[in-house]
């Protein structure tokens, strides 16, 4: 491959990566994520959440029930800052589904969007 062609391929790849990153900036989930604690009448709903970053679930005791009515999948974490460890791996919740924690397990404290 010639030197000029090699530079063109690298430049094109870098531009594609930059475009993909820029496209997700400002995007949202388009829909609702609903969270509820165990035996709690309080339901917390996030609407059109940004796809980038970690989002804290702002229920006092965390969430044990989730309904994902967005167009994107989410990952739930038992830690406040979307951190995974051996005792608390992330839990994948596809679009248009719901999930309930197992009895005796820790509640969910944060989530991130798969984009």
C-alpha positions in Angstrom: 0.0 0.0 0.0 1.4 3.4 -0.9 2.3 5.9 1.8 -0.4 8.4 0.6 -3.1 5.6 0.5 -2.1 4.4 4.0 -2.5 8.0 5.4 -5.9 8.2 3.7 -7.1 5.0 5.4 -5.9 6.1 8.8 -7.5 9.6 8.3 -10.8 8.0 7.2 -10.8 5.6 10.2 -10.2 8.5 12.6 -12.9 10.6 11.0 -15.4 7.7 11.2 -14.6 7.2 14.9 -15.0 10.9 15.6 -18.3 11.0 13.8 -19.6 8.0 15.7 -18.6 9.6 19.0 -20.1 13.0 18.0 -23.4 11.4 16.9 -24.1 9.9 20.4 -23.5 13.3 22.0 -27.0 14.7 22.8 -28.9 11.5 22.0 -31.4 10.2 24.4 -33.1 6.9 25.1 -36.5 7.9 23.5 -38.9 6.5 26.0 -39.3 5.7 29.7 -37.3 3.8 32.3 -39.4 3.1 35.4 -37.9 2.0 38.8 -39.6 1.0 42.0 -38.3 -0.3 45.3 -39.4 -3.5 47.0 -43.0 -3.1 48.2 -42.8 0.6 47.6 -45.7 2.6 46.1 -43.2 5.2 44.8 -42.2 4.8 41.2 -39.4 6.8 39.6 -39.5 7.4 35.9 -36.7 8.7 33.7 -37.8 10.0 30.3 -35.5 10.5 27.3 -32.3 10.0 29.3 -29.0 10.9 27.7 -27.2 7.8 26.3 -23.8 8.8 27.6 -22.6 8.4 31.1 -23.7 6.8 34.3 -27.1 7.7 35.8 -27.9 7.3 39.5 -31.2 5.8 40.5 -32.5 8.3 43.0 -34.6 6.1 45.2 -33.7 6.2 48.9 -33.2 2.4 49.1 -32.4 1.7 45.5 -34.6 -0.1 42.9 -35.7 -3.7 42.9 -38.1 -3.5 39.9 -37.4 -1.9 36.5 -39.4 -1.6 33.3 -37.5 -0.5 30.2 -39.8 1.1 27.7 -37.1 2.8 25.7 -35.7 2.1 22.3 -32.3 1.1 23.8 -31.0 -1.5 26.2 -29.6 -0.6 29.6 -27.3 -2.1 32.1 -28.2 -1.9 35.8 -25.6 -1.7 38.6 -25.8 -2.3 42.3 -23.3 0.5 42.9 -23.9 4.3 42.7 -21.3 5.0 40.0 -21.9 2.1 37.5 -19.0 0.1 38.9 -18.8 -3.7 38.5 -17.1 -6.1 40.8 -17.3 -9.9 41.5 -20.2 -9.5 43.9 -22.1 -7.0 41.8 -21.8 -7.4 38.1 -24.0 -5.3 35.8 -27.4 -6.7 34.7 -28.4 -6.3 31.1 -32.1 -5.3 30.5 -33.1 -5.2 26.8 -35.6 -2.8 25.4 -39.3 -3.4 26.1 -38.7 -5.7 29.0 -38.7 -5.7 32.8 -36.6 -7.2 35.5 -37.0 -7.8 39.3 -34.1 -8.5 41.7 -33.8 -11.8 43.4 -35.0 -12.0 47.0 -32.2 -11.0 49.3 -30.0 -9.4 46.7 -28.8 -5.8 46.7 -31.0 -3.2 45.0 -29.9 -1.4 41.8 -28.3 2.0 42.4 -27.3 3.2 38.9 -27.6 2.5 35.2 -26.0 3.1 31.9 -27.4 3.0 28.4 -26.1 0.6 25.7 -25.6 2.6 22.5 
